[in-house]
Amino acid sequence: MYQSYSMELAGRTLTVDIGRVGKQANGCAFMHYGDTTVLSTATASEKPREGIDFFPLSVEFEEKLYAVGKIPGGFNKREGKASENAILTSRVIDRPMRPLFPKDYRNDVTLNNMVMSVDPQCRPEVVAMLGAAIATSISDIPFDGPCAMTQIGMVNGEFLVNPSQDEWNNGDLQLTVASTMEKVIMIEAGANEIPEEKMLEAIYMAHDINQTINAFINKIVAEAGKPKHSYESCAIPQEMFDAMKEIVTPEQMEEAVFSDEKQVREENIRQVTEKLEEAFADNEEWLAILGEAVYQYQKKTVRKMILKDHKRPDGREINQIRPLAAEVDLIPRVHGSAMFTRGQTQICDVVTLAPLSEVQRVDGLDEQITSKRYMHHYNFPSYSVGETKPSRGPGRREIGHGALAEKALVPVLPTEEEFPYAIRAVSETFESNGSTSMASTCASCMALMAAGVPIKKMVAGISCGLVTGDTDDDYIVLTDIQGLEDFFGDMDFKVTGTHDGITAIQMDIKIHGLTRPIVEEAIRRTREARLFIMDEVMSKAIDKPRAEVGAYAPKIFQLQIDPAKIGDVVGQRGKTINEIIERTGVKIDISDEGAVSICGTDKEMMDKAADMVRIITTDFEEGQIFTGKVVSIKEFGAFLEFAPGKEGMVHISKIAKERINRVEDVLTLGDTVTCICMGKDKMGRISFSIKDVPQNK
């Protein structure tokens, strides 16, 4: 017998089946929301993984294309590596749940969410988020839950709880909020310049709904949950800390970490570690965990300095931003480039423009989104942090950072009609010491303007950190956190936006939630900081988009034709359009609605191609003047080609004002001549004349 639980959630029934399937997993929740079905499982290894100093949690969001009635493309015909959406969804599930596992837990844990059916009214992402939380809560895996997640959209100024896929894609807000029974533990948002007050309203609307879901999960746990298993703790022994403090005093450790130069601080810690290694040379057990112990010692020191003494490792004030610099056009010949520097964090962003045929094709569970016109990619090479390792392509972190900066700028991009280009921005991390994703947002904004992309407003981003004490009222919010404050702090609260509102939020924490005053202060601080960055730094490098794209960027001209004439332009098996491309060297894209985009670098050839398209799609009418090429000569006249696939005949009597006996006496194959359309003859055929062209033409 299995147990089934249901609740009403945003006007639809959420049903959770426990014990129906997946019985060998530590925890399994078979989720149903509308017709969306997700199988969520939680499994853990029996023993901790040896030789690691972190919690090995793996979260998967598996998109099965049968869920939307598709067979995967390509030769293999089965799902391959995770899509970008699957990776981003996995990260959104991971971030709020990871802090709720014991900090000294080293057993491998996998949370798997398999999407088996998709109802467009019930997004599978939110079902998987809830399924992962429920499967873990009812399992025997140590977990300080429950936690719940709610998504908020906004259409026509009205908030929508767990919106449909269409409402999510086309609304002004995409907000995901996770909460425990007391506090907010994760925020992820993309927004169309939502004011800070409105965003806070949406966040706490979701938080309130999460409380009803948490109560529902608690009921399931009470009736179907397993007792939590014991585990082998990997915590550092207190006697080891006591011994370390006798060798390296707290004052000496504070001196070691108190530096605004990352390399200086790392050298100081290396020397501290060497000193401790010598002291513990005879204690193999302590030597094996010394790296983690030094890390914990640093963490305690930095947190004490910030919280009790209000001292930051680099000597800054609590709300002070590191030194800033911005410049554009540093990379020659690319379509647009910019560099943004904040302390020891430095990003160079390069923008490339291309015809709309270069958009990224998307194959996934959301059938509404089949392509991406704007792509932002983020790279994080090892040299940026002074390390050496081979590049194996972007990991989940890189994909997540790129997506965040992309989300930040989407609301200010021009429409395809305003700017008919595919746009790719690539952020190269030259140097990293905290919040490279926010530096990427600033650099990308400037690079887009430098490339001549007519973005509507400037966008900047900044991150705030947090150090908490023993009570909810004992905390300090830090503006512009560097790497050390991120590693040892409790929060990384990233916000991007314009002068008028927020465009993206990503909040990560390492504690069991934030109080509302902390959230409000972080949002206020990030607004103050981003306005300063835009007004005092970015706008001095470039204050508005350039009027035209650069010399090396392709030029794109658009014209509209009757959709019924698309076949005439394309021609049989593409013969006509390929002939135009061959003659002019341009690229041509035609939409189903008849929008023709002509892309090239030679304006004369682009104009020539446009004229050809116009001629092909224009019905011949009396009085029209054309320029044609003689392609065939007969006894009775000559055939002129006005454009590929578009020909007309000039009768011998219409070639010259005087009488001629042979067409060849006046015309030769390959001649270019001007003629006028005379309308239809008695047999209904279109006739042309060279001799009747007005002299002023």
Secondary structure, DSSP 8 states (H G I E B T S, - for coil): --EEEEEEETTEEEEEEESSS-TTSSEEEEEEETTEEEEEEEEEEEEE-TT-SS--EEEEEEE-GGGGT----TTT-S--S--HHHHHHHHHHHHHHGGGS-TT--EEEEEEEEEEE-BTTB-HHHHHHHHHHHHHHHSSS------EEEEEEEETTEEEES--HHHHHHSSEEEEEEE-SSSEEEEEEEEEEE-HHHHHHHHHHHHHHHHHHHHHHHHHHHHH-------------HHHHHHHHHHS-HHHHHHHH--S-HHHHHHHHHHHHHHHHHHTTT-HHHHHTHHHHHHHHHHHHHHHHHHHH---TT---TT----EEEEE--STTSSEEEEEEETTEEEEEEEEEE-GGG-EE--SS-TT--EESEEEEEE--GGGGT------S--HHHHHHHHHHHHHHGGGS--TTTS--EEEEEEEEEE-SS-HHHHHHHHHHHHHHHTT---SS--EEEEEEEEE-SSTT-EEEEES--HHHHHHSSEEEEEEE-SS-EEEEEEEESSS-B-HHHHHHHHHHHHHHHHHHIIIIIHHH--S--SS--TTS-EEEEEE--GGGHHHHH-GGGHHHHHHHHHH--EEEE-TT-EEEEEES-HHHHHHHHHHHHHHHS---TT-EEEEEEEEEETTEEEEEEETTEEEEEEGGGT-SS--S-GGGT--TT-EEEEEEEEE-TTS-EEEESTTS-TT-
